[in-house]
């Protein structure tokens, strides 16, 4: 046996499966079984079920590896791991039937846990991930590493799961696991492209992405992002009704300045790549690289995805609160116009996720087509969102909602999540904020 190959396979498999199990269904089942049985028999049952399931997975993976070209295997594996990341972001939970089986299982804890975990893992993302790993690495290292990785993750859930849940939101754990899947998928993709399309494939791609192509891409991405998020915002605001902040928008007011700066920044932000695409303006040479442009495109999509998700969450909250506002209007018209405060979704950790996504997306636009005009647009965007958050939204919501908003503000970050929670602060209640 190649000891180096075994150690690499073991380390990679252990790490990938351990991360995949964080926040996964099997951890929830482990916690449920541990409330009924002793931890040791439950872990023995988990080990038996995992060993069998992952041995089958490795056999399938080795068979695929022997019959398919390695380059295409790597490419499919890259797509698979990116899909696993998306699956993890979606979240996982026990069905009523799975939770009922875990709680009512009788007889031997080892037998009960073995059967339950074996059935739960069939077709699960960890089984698919093990198959994928077995096409790339030493089969024995993959089997042992994936088995121990899952058992370690479930053991951690039993030992420290409750305390961890009190200090770290489940969503943060899921996001961290998803990021690891995305990174591993991107790594495999970069390695697979030269194997499938030749050693000069990346050089060819780089030659195709010249400054004008990148600039047109920035314009198209920007138009798409603004169009989609604008449509979502209009749709959400139709559900808001009369519930809105009383904002002074007269010339010279903070809201007036924020809007003016956003308009100017938008014109410069779209105008700069358009001028580059038309050959009128040259980009900043040190940043005009294909790799930088690709990274920028990713930031554009990510930033405006955050804007879209936050906007959808606002719309959902406004629609759900419409009946309550209607009832309030019958007795108190002022109460019907009171803003709704919700702390669920992205708003559970950040007070202004729409503005955060806007900053990230605009930074991506600048990287796709870097120009001095784009830098100026970025500076104006930063100033505008600071004014909007500090001088418009937060004072307005504080005035309208009083202590309720003060408590919410004390446990959330303005643009990024707080690194440390506030003792005694509640989390996870469903809410958001209206503008």
JOQUI-V359878 format. One record per run of one state. SS is the DSSP state (helix for helix, strand for strand, loop for the rest). FROM is the first residue (numbers start at 1). LEN is the number of residues. If there is no record, write none. Layout:
# JOQUI-V359878
SS|FROM|LEN + SS|FROM|LEN
This chain:
# JOQUI-V359878
loop|1|2 + helix|3|19 + loop|22|3 + helix|25|10 + loop|35|4 + helix|39|29 + loop|68|2 + helix|70|21 + loop|91|5 + helix|96|9 + loop|105|4 + helix|109|13 + loop|122|3 + helix|125|10 + loop|135|4 + helix|139|29 + loop|168|2 + helix|170|28 + loop|198|3 + helix|201|8 + loop|209|2 + helix|211|28 + loop|239|15 + helix|254|24 + loop|278|7 + helix|285|3 + loop|288|2 + helix|290|31 + loop|321|1 + helix|322|10 + loop|332|1 + helix|333|4 + loop|337|4 + strand|341|1 + loop|342|3 + helix|345|4 + loop|349|1 + strand|350|1 + loop|351|2 + helix|353|16 + loop|369|3 + helix|372|30 + loop|402|1 + helix|403|8 + loop|411|2 + strand|413|1 + loop|414|19 + strand|433|1 + loop|434|2
